[in-house]
Amino acid sequence: MRTPLKHAVVDCHAHLTPRSAFERAERELGKLAPHLSGTGATPVVELPQGRLGPLPVETVDFPSAVRLVRKMGVEAAIFSPPPFLFLYELPPDAGAVWARILNDSLAETVAGTPGMHGLASVALQDPQGAVDELKRAIGTLGFKGVEIASNIAGVELDNPLLSPFYAAVQDLDVPILVHPHSVAGADRMKDYYLRNLVGNPLDTTLGATRLVLGGVFDRFPKLKVCLSHAGGYFLAGLGRLEHGYRRRGDVRTGCSRSPASYLPNLYFDTIAHSRPWLEYVLAVAGDEHLLLGTDLPFDMGDLDPLASIQALGLGAGSHGRVTAGNAVQLFHLS
């Protein structure tokens, strides 16, 4: 008998773009479409900026992704496209088509499989169009939130242009998952996989700091944002932000309160790769703001998330909140 969802293990950060999305894009976007090639077991994505792959088959194959989810002891997963398929560089009209294709394909793919859900994709190069697609994805397709990048092709997350999008997210009462992409300093991180090892947590930190210091949570106080990869370095630098807020007027130009006072708006996944660091995230953010994540199916993910959480030595109540309860509440799962 399947465990009731309220007691299930929920993964809030897993990636999937079904093969059907690429097939539709070829028909509707032509030369602008991302192209899927390679053998079935080793897919490759061709983009204007380069070739990505071979990728894990679970990136595009839903049955394989479900098998991997189950193998990890996860009973429910919230899928979103990997960041290299945000495609914010597309012209706005094409971006809107791509977002619609992503959402339709993902919704059709997860439908009928208990515990499997999707996050909306939106073309934030056109914020008002993104609002329309967000409302459709949540209201019609039944998605549980929305995934965005840590910057929108160079547009920072506190840019006023994004205000209509944030207003719509707040009105719909769904969370945002912020995932790093197009990371700052990439020109200096071409070696040793530094773009991911250092760049990804760095850009999440920049995005989160912009949301806080830029006053986004002042303007939209009910906004709920989940930061991937345990929030990058944001919590490590929180004391420095607090000090800067107290000592410098230019730090206080966008927000009305000290940086730490916005922690209730922020959530963090468990992809830390370090027990001491995850313990620190737990201590600062609290057990009601930590959610199990895997980054499935990529090599920088945590493919044994239950062991990572078990190592924290949590009591039954805290353990249940981190493995399932927080995600069920934040994403309105049922």
C-alpha beads as a LAMMPS data file, in Angstrom:
LAMMPS data file: protein, C-alpha beads

334 atoms
333 bonds

1 atom types
1 bond types

-500.0 500.0 xlo xhi
-500.0 500.0 ylo yhi
-500.0 500.0 zlo zhi

Masses

1 110.0

Atoms # bond

1 1 1 0.000 0.000 0.000
2 1 1 1.342 3.427 -0.935
3 1 1 2.159 5.710 1.978
4 1 1 -0.291 8.656 2.159
5 1 1 1.291 11.759 0.649
6 1 1 1.189 13.704 3.889
7 1 1 3.708 11.188 5.240
8 1 1 5.663 10.683 2.004
9 1 1 9.226 11.683 1.208
10 1 1 8.986 14.668 -1.146
11 1 1 11.725 15.934 -3.474
12 1 1 11.246 19.645 -4.167
13 1 1 14.143 19.935 -6.654
14 1 1 14.234 17.390 -9.477
15 1 1 14.741 18.040 -13.189
16 1 1 12.927 16.706 -16.235
17 1 1 12.195 17.924 -19.741
18 1 1 10.221 15.228 -21.598
19 1 1 11.254 14.233 -25.102
20 1 1 7.860 15.408 -26.305
21 1 1 8.840 19.014 -25.536
22 1 1 11.706 18.864 -28.023
23 1 1 9.481 17.261 -30.640
24 1 1 6.891 20.021 -30.294
25 1 1 9.546 22.717 -30.330
26 1 1 10.952 21.423 -33.623
27 1 1 7.507 21.834 -35.168
28 1 1 6.618 25.198 -33.629
29 1 1 9.945 27.019 -33.266
30 1 1 11.983 25.691 -36.169
31 1 1 15.585 26.911 -36.078
32 1 1 15.080 28.518 -32.655
33 1 1 14.170 25.192 -31.062
34 1 1 16.538 23.282 -28.789
35 1 1 17.367 20.012 -30.512
36 1 1 17.531 16.624 -28.810
37 1 1 19.936 14.128 -30.335
38 1 1 22.119 11.232 -29.234
39 1 1 21.067 7.690 -28.491
40 1 1 18.155 6.948 -26.199
41 1 1 20.440 6.178 -23.259
42 1 1 22.757 9.179 -23.763
43 1 1 20.716 12.191 -24.893
44 1 1 22.398 15.367 -26.114
45 1 1 20.833 18.828 -26.279
46 1 1 21.953 21.126 -29.083
47 1 1 21.583 24.847 -28.358
48 1 1 22.839 27.888 -30.282
49 1 1 25.457 28.447 -27.587
50 1 1 26.733 24.890 -27.732
51 1 1 26.241 21.170 -27.255
52 1 1 25.268 19.760 -23.858
53 1 1 25.771 16.117 -23.151
54 1 1 25.748 13.269 -23.052
55 1 1 23.157 13.806 -20.331
56 1 1 21.664 11.262 -17.934
57 1 1 18.730 9.569 -19.615
58 1 1 16.507 10.617 -16.689
59 1 1 16.819 14.224 -17.925
60 1 1 14.332 13.477 -20.711
61 1 1 12.827 10.049 -19.905
62 1 1 10.079 10.111 -17.292
63 1 1 9.895 6.343 -16.538
64 1 1 13.652 6.341 -15.902
65 1 1 13.320 9.418 -13.676
66 1 1 10.555 7.769 -11.641
67 1 1 12.658 4.634 -11.178
68 1 1 15.553 6.741 -9.900
69 1 1 13.230 8.688 -7.584
70 1 1 11.900 5.461 -6.106
71 1 1 15.400 4.024 -5.749
72 1 1 16.337 7.022 -3.586
73 1 1 13.361 6.386 -1.305
74 1 1 11.472 9.409 -2.624
75 1 1 7.735 8.909 -3.021
76 1 1 6.741 12.299 -4.451
77 1 1 8.721 14.649 -6.671
78 1 1 8.227 18.143 -8.070
79 1 1 9.873 18.295 -11.492
80 1 1 11.204 21.360 -13.304
81 1 1 13.354 21.823 -16.422
82 1 1 17.126 22.004 -15.981
83 1 1 18.398 25.584 -16.116
84 1 1 20.087 25.296 -19.504
85 1 1 16.570 25.067 -20.954
86 1 1 15.235 28.323 -19.487
87 1 1 16.147 29.962 -22.833
88 1 1 15.572 33.523 -21.663
89 1 1 17.699 34.576 -24.632
90 1 1 14.904 33.725 -27.069
91 1 1 12.864 36.603 -28.503
92 1 1 9.800 37.189 -26.277
93 1 1 7.300 35.601 -28.684
94 1 1 9.436 32.494 -29.127
95 1 1 10.123 32.367 -25.409
96 1 1 6.402 32.335 -24.703
97 1 1 5.938 29.432 -27.132
98 1 1 8.792 27.505 -25.508
99 1 1 7.380 28.061 -22.001
100 1 1 3.964 26.829 -23.143
101 1 1 5.543 23.755 -24.730
102 1 1 7.534 22.992 -21.584
103 1 1 4.483 23.302 -19.374
104 1 1 2.131 21.310 -21.587
105 1 1 4.649 18.518 -22.096
106 1 1 5.533 18.257 -18.416
107 1 1 1.889 18.357 -17.314
108 1 1 0.926 15.589 -19.724
109 1 1 3.922 13.493 -18.704
110 1 1 3.390 13.531 -14.934
111 1 1 -0.399 13.230 -15.121
112 1 1 -1.658 9.942 -13.791
113 1 1 1.470 9.077 -11.798
114 1 1 0.686 9.508 -8.083
115 1 1 2.945 11.941 -6.267
116 1 1 4.551 13.394 -9.412
117 1 1 4.102 17.132 -9.992
118 1 1 5.479 19.995 -12.058
119 1 1 6.741 23.538 -11.652
120 1 1 5.804 26.136 -14.224
121 1 1 8.258 27.652 -16.672
122 1 1 7.716 31.250 -17.811
123 1 1 9.395 33.513 -20.351
124 1 1 10.519 36.315 -18.063
125 1 1 12.025 38.215 -20.981
126 1 1 8.369 39.354 -21.254
127 1 1 7.151 39.688 -17.633
128 1 1 3.520 40.407 -18.511
129 1 1 3.376 37.438 -20.864
130 1 1 4.987 35.385 -18.116
131 1 1 2.089 36.336 -15.837
132 1 1 -0.421 34.975 -18.345
133 1 1 1.453 31.686 -18.725
134 1 1 1.929 31.386 -14.963
135 1 1 -1.803 31.725 -14.366
136 1 1 -2.517 29.083 -17.011
137 1 1 0.094 26.683 -15.656
138 1 1 -1.165 26.975 -12.084
139 1 1 -4.881 27.305 -12.741
140 1 1 -5.342 24.981 -15.712
141 1 1 -2.413 22.567 -15.619
142 1 1 -2.299 22.234 -11.845
143 1 1 1.360 23.093 -11.373
144 1 1 2.561 23.657 -7.820
145 1 1 4.825 26.676 -8.238
146 1 1 7.243 28.257 -10.674
147 1 1 10.956 27.910 -11.353
148 1 1 13.093 30.887 -12.390
149 1 1 16.802 31.558 -12.777
150 1 1 18.964 33.519 -10.354
151 1 1 19.065 36.221 -13.027
152 1 1 17.037 36.635 -16.196
153 1 1 19.710 36.724 -18.900
154 1 1 21.486 39.417 -16.897
155 1 1 18.387 41.159 -15.514
156 1 1 18.655 41.033 -11.731
157 1 1 15.835 39.669 -9.572
158 1 1 15.142 43.035 -7.914
159 1 1 14.541 44.769 -11.244
160 1 1 11.164 46.606 -11.185
161 1 1 10.357 45.065 -14.570
162 1 1 9.650 41.796 -12.744
163 1 1 7.112 43.332 -10.353
164 1 1 4.016 42.145 -12.310
165 1 1 5.370 38.603 -12.130
166 1 1 6.002 38.761 -8.381
167 1 1 2.554 40.242 -7.816
168 1 1 0.949 37.359 -9.698
169 1 1 2.979 34.741 -7.811
170 1 1 1.938 36.292 -4.504
171 1 1 -1.725 36.421 -5.532
172 1 1 -1.639 32.763 -6.597
173 1 1 0.037 31.814 -3.285
174 1 1 2.618 29.534 -4.890
175 1 1 6.370 29.385 -4.244
176 1 1 9.242 30.298 -6.540
177 1 1 12.186 27.920 -6.889
178 1 1 15.280 29.968 -7.749
179 1 1 17.902 27.984 -9.656
180 1 1 21.298 29.382 -10.678
181 1 1 22.035 29.969 -14.346
182 1 1 24.157 32.302 -16.464
183 1 1 26.371 32.752 -13.442
184 1 1 28.416 35.828 -12.585
185 1 1 32.138 35.568 -13.238
186 1 1 31.787 32.638 -15.642
187 1 1 34.646 34.020 -17.750
188 1 1 36.972 33.376 -14.789
189 1 1 35.605 29.889 -14.046
190 1 1 36.188 27.951 -17.238
191 1 1 38.478 25.400 -15.595
192 1 1 37.852 22.609 -13.073
193 1 1 34.046 22.801 -13.444
194 1 1 34.189 25.989 -11.365
195 1 1 31.199 27.447 -13.189
196 1 1 29.099 24.868 -11.346
197 1 1 31.168 24.211 -8.211
198 1 1 31.569 27.881 -7.321
199 1 1 29.416 29.743 -9.841
200 1 1 26.107 28.071 -9.075
201 1 1 26.075 28.750 -5.312
202 1 1 27.526 32.209 -5.966
203 1 1 24.735 33.216 -8.324
204 1 1 22.055 31.868 -6.008
205 1 1 23.629 34.050 -3.312
206 1 1 23.517 37.102 -5.575
207 1 1 19.889 36.445 -6.521
208 1 1 18.799 35.987 -2.914
209 1 1 20.672 39.079 -1.778
210 1 1 19.067 41.141 -4.527
211 1 1 15.628 39.967 -3.434
212 1 1 16.378 41.026 0.143
213 1 1 18.328 44.268 -0.266
214 1 1 16.335 45.285 -3.337
215 1 1 13.119 45.367 -1.327
216 1 1 11.249 42.678 -3.263
217 1 1 9.915 41.226 -0.013
218 1 1 8.907 44.698 1.159
219 1 1 6.780 45.122 -1.956
220 1 1 5.517 41.535 -1.905
221 1 1 5.608 40.464 1.753
222 1 1 3.810 37.160 1.225
223 1 1 6.207 35.973 -1.471
224 1 1 7.794 32.584 -0.739
225 1 1 11.115 31.726 -2.373
226 1 1 12.970 28.412 -2.193
227 1 1 16.711 28.732 -2.844
228 1 1 18.362 25.752 -4.479
229 1 1 21.602 24.132 -3.310
230 1 1 20.980 25.074 0.340
231 1 1 20.848 28.739 -0.629
232 1 1 24.386 28.934 -1.932
233 1 1 26.491 31.172 0.314
234 1 1 23.604 33.404 1.377
235 1 1 23.387 32.198 4.967
236 1 1 27.172 32.141 5.315
237 1 1 27.241 35.825 4.458
238 1 1 24.153 36.869 6.389
239 1 1 26.154 38.302 9.275
240 1 1 28.159 40.406 6.840
241 1 1 24.938 41.681 5.260
242 1 1 23.630 42.555 8.707
243 1 1 26.815 44.442 9.522
244 1 1 26.684 46.326 6.233
245 1 1 23.052 47.214 6.805
246 1 1 23.916 48.746 10.184
247 1 1 26.970 50.646 9.004
248 1 1 26.258 51.808 5.450
249 1 1 23.426 53.900 4.101
250 1 1 23.749 52.542 0.545
251 1 1 22.919 49.049 1.800
252 1 1 19.624 50.359 3.197
253 1 1 18.369 52.129 0.061
254 1 1 16.138 49.289 -1.148
255 1 1 14.891 47.437 1.923
256 1 1 13.177 48.654 5.072
257 1 1 14.490 46.114 7.595
258 1 1 17.629 44.212 8.462
259 1 1 18.460 41.349 6.061
260 1 1 17.880 38.588 8.622
261 1 1 14.300 39.764 9.158
262 1 1 13.402 38.456 5.683
263 1 1 14.298 34.851 6.485
264 1 1 10.596 33.934 6.892
265 1 1 10.225 34.522 3.132
266 1 1 13.060 32.121 2.279
267 1 1 13.264 28.337 2.106
268 1 1 16.279 26.146 1.422
269 1 1 16.729 22.700 -0.079
270 1 1 19.055 20.138 1.493
271 1 1 21.609 19.880 -1.337
272 1 1 24.618 20.959 0.722
273 1 1 27.063 18.028 0.339
274 1 1 28.260 18.722 3.873
275 1 1 26.708 17.712 7.169
276 1 1 28.182 20.683 9.110
277 1 1 26.923 23.095 6.477
278 1 1 23.461 21.544 6.436
279 1 1 23.410 21.717 10.232
280 1 1 24.191 25.432 9.969
281 1 1 21.428 26.017 7.424
282 1 1 19.042 24.185 9.742
283 1 1 20.183 26.223 12.746
284 1 1 19.755 29.575 10.991
285 1 1 16.692 28.931 8.836
286 1 1 14.855 26.524 11.137
287 1 1 13.371 23.122 10.449
288 1 1 10.205 24.663 8.966
289 1 1 12.222 26.235 6.118
290 1 1 14.325 23.254 5.000
291 1 1 13.092 20.914 2.257
292 1 1 14.521 17.721 0.826
293 1 1 16.051 18.162 -2.626
294 1 1 18.083 15.951 -4.940
295 1 1 18.893 17.902 -8.159
296 1 1 18.048 14.637 -9.899
297 1 1 19.521 13.349 -12.180
298 1 1 22.743 15.354 -12.343
299 1 1 26.134 14.442 -10.903
300 1 1 26.182 17.464 -8.582
301 1 1 22.934 16.353 -6.959
302 1 1 22.390 14.419 -3.754
303 1 1 21.284 10.975 -4.803
304 1 1 21.029 9.726 -1.213
305 1 1 19.046 12.579 0.354
306 1 1 17.583 10.527 3.165
307 1 1 21.064 9.661 4.409
308 1 1 21.967 13.367 4.372
309 1 1 18.941 14.181 6.486
310 1 1 19.346 11.162 8.755
311 1 1 22.879 12.360 9.563
312 1 1 21.384 15.484 11.152
313 1 1 19.951 13.377 13.985
314 1 1 16.603 15.146 13.937
315 1 1 13.697 14.250 16.156
316 1 1 10.646 12.682 14.544
317 1 1 8.777 15.979 14.148
318 1 1 11.670 17.851 12.543
319 1 1 12.550 14.869 10.349
320 1 1 8.998 14.686 9.064
321 1 1 8.917 18.403 8.304
322 1 1 12.158 18.319 6.306
323 1 1 11.416 15.140 4.379
324 1 1 7.802 15.924 3.539
325 1 1 5.715 18.255 5.678
326 1 1 7.293 21.529 4.615
327 1 1 7.002 20.683 0.926
328 1 1 3.412 19.524 1.298
329 1 1 2.504 22.828 2.941
330 1 1 4.593 25.145 0.753
331 1 1 3.566 23.600 -2.574
332 1 1 -0.007 22.789 -1.533
333 1 1 0.373 19.107 -2.315
334 1 1 -2.509 16.735 -1.806

Bonds

1 1 1 2
2 1 2 3
3 1 3 4
4 1 4 5
5 1 5 6
6 1 6 7
7 1 7 8
8 1 8 9
9 1 9 10
10 1 10 11
11 1 11 12
12 1 12 13
13 1 13 14
14 1 14 15
15 1 15 16
16 1 16 17
17 1 17 18
18 1 18 19
19 1 19 20
20 1 20 21
21 1 21 22
22 1 22 23
23 1 23 24
24 1 24 25
25 1 25 26
26 1 26 27
27 1 27 28
28 1 28 29
29 1 29 30
30 1 30 31
31 1 31 32
32 1 32 33
33 1 33 34
34 1 34 35
35 1 35 36
36 1 36 37
37 1 37 38
38 1 38 39
39 1 39 40
40 1 40 41
41 1 41 42
42 1 42 43
43 1 43 44
44 1 44 45
45 1 45 46
46 1 46 47
47 1 47 48
48 1 48 49
49 1 49 50
50 1 50 51
51 1 51 52
52 1 52 53
53 1 53 54
54 1 54 55
55 1 55 56
56 1 56 57
57 1 57 58
58 1 58 59
59 1 59 60
60 1 60 61
61 1 61 62
62 1 62 63
63 1 63 64
64 1 64 65
65 1 65 66
66 1 66 67
67 1 67 68
68 1 68 69
69 1 69 70
70 1 70 71
71 1 71 72
72 1 72 73
73 1 73 74
74 1 74 75
75 1 75 76
76 1 76 77
77 1 77 78
78 1 78 79
79 1 79 80
80 1 80 81
81 1 81 82
82 1 82 83
83 1 83 84
84 1 84 85
85 1 85 86
86 1 86 87
87 1 87 88
88 1 88 89
89 1 89 90
90 1 90 91
91 1 91 92
92 1 92 93
93 1 93 94
94 1 94 95
95 1 95 96
96 1 96 97
97 1 97 98
98 1 98 99
99 1 99 100
100 1 100 101
101 1 101 102
102 1 102 103
103 1 103 104
104 1 104 105
105 1 105 106
106 1 106 107
107 1 107 108
108 1 108 109
109 1 109 110
110 1 110 111
111 1 111 112
112 1 112 113
113 1 113 114
114 1 114 115
115 1 115 116
116 1 116 117
117 1 117 118
118 1 118 119
119 1 119 120
120 1 120 121
121 1 121 122
122 1 122 123
123 1 123 124
124 1 124 125
125 1 125 126
126 1 126 127
127 1 127 128
128 1 128 129
129 1 129 130
130 1 130 131
131 1 131 132
132 1 132 133
133 1 133 134
134 1 134 135
135 1 135 136
136 1 136 137
137 1 137 138
138 1 138 139
139 1 139 140
140 1 140 141
141 1 141 142
142 1 142 143
143 1 143 144
144 1 144 145
145 1 145 146
146 1 146 147
147 1 147 148
148 1 148 149
149 1 149 150
150 1 150 151
151 1 151 152
152 1 152 153
153 1 153 154
154 1 154 155
155 1 155 156
156 1 156 157
157 1 157 158
158 1 158 159
159 1 159 160
160 1 160 161
161 1 161 162
162 1 162 163
163 1 163 164
164 1 164 165
165 1 165 166
166 1 166 167
167 1 167 168
168 1 168 169
169 1 169 170
170 1 170 171
171 1 171 172
172 1 172 173
173 1 173 174
174 1 174 175
175 1 175 176
176 1 176 177
177 1 177 178
178 1 178 179
179 1 179 180
180 1 180 181
181 1 181 182
182 1 182 183
183 1 183 184
184 1 184 185
185 1 185 186
186 1 186 187
187 1 187 188
188 1 188 189
189 1 189 190
190 1 190 191
191 1 191 192
192 1 192 193
193 1 193 194
194 1 194 195
195 1 195 196
196 1 196 197
197 1 197 198
198 1 198 199
199 1 199 200
200 1 200 201
201 1 201 202
202 1 202 203
203 1 203 204
204 1 204 205
205 1 205 206
206 1 206 207
207 1 207 208
208 1 208 209
209 1 209 210
210 1 210 211
211 1 211 212
212 1 212 213
213 1 213 214
214 1 214 215
215 1 215 216
216 1 216 217
217 1 217 218
218 1 218 219
219 1 219 220
220 1 220 221
221 1 221 222
222 1 222 223
223 1 223 224
224 1 224 225
225 1 225 226
226 1 226 227
227 1 227 228
228 1 228 229
229 1 229 230
230 1 230 231
231 1 231 232
232 1 232 233
233 1 233 234
234 1 234 235
235 1 235 236
236 1 236 237
237 1 237 238
238 1 238 239
239 1 239 240
240 1 240 241
241 1 241 242
242 1 242 243
243 1 243 244
244 1 244 245
245 1 245 246
246 1 246 247
247 1 247 248
248 1 248 249
249 1 249 250
250 1 250 251
251 1 251 252
252 1 252 253
253 1 253 254
254 1 254 255
255 1 255 256
256 1 256 257
257 1 257 258
258 1 258 259
259 1 259 260
260 1 260 261
261 1 261 262
262 1 262 263
263 1 263 264
264 1 264 265
265 1 265 266
266 1 266 267
267 1 267 268
268 1 268 269
269 1 269 270
270 1 270 271
271 1 271 272
272 1 272 273
273 1 273 274
274 1 274 275
275 1 275 276
276 1 276 277
277 1 277 278
278 1 278 279
279 1 279 280
280 1 280 281
281 1 281 282
282 1 282 283
283 1 283 284
284 1 284 285
285 1 285 286
286 1 286 287
287 1 287 288
288 1 288 289
289 1 289 290
290 1 290 291
291 1 291 292
292 1 292 293
293 1 293 294
294 1 294 295
295 1 295 296
296 1 296 297
297 1 297 298
298 1 298 299
299 1 299 300
300 1 300 301
301 1 301 302
302 1 302 303
303 1 303 304
304 1 304 305
305 1 305 306
306 1 306 307
307 1 307 308
308 1 308 309
309 1 309 310
310 1 310 311
311 1 311 312
312 1 312 313
313 1 313 314
314 1 314 315
315 1 315 316
316 1 316 317
317 1 317 318
318 1 318 319
319 1 319 320
320 1 320 321
321 1 321 322
322 1 322 323
323 1 323 324
324 1 324 325
325 1 325 326
326 1 326 327
327 1 327 328
328 1 328 329
329 1 329 330
330 1 330 331
331 1 331 332
332 1 332 333
333 1 333 334
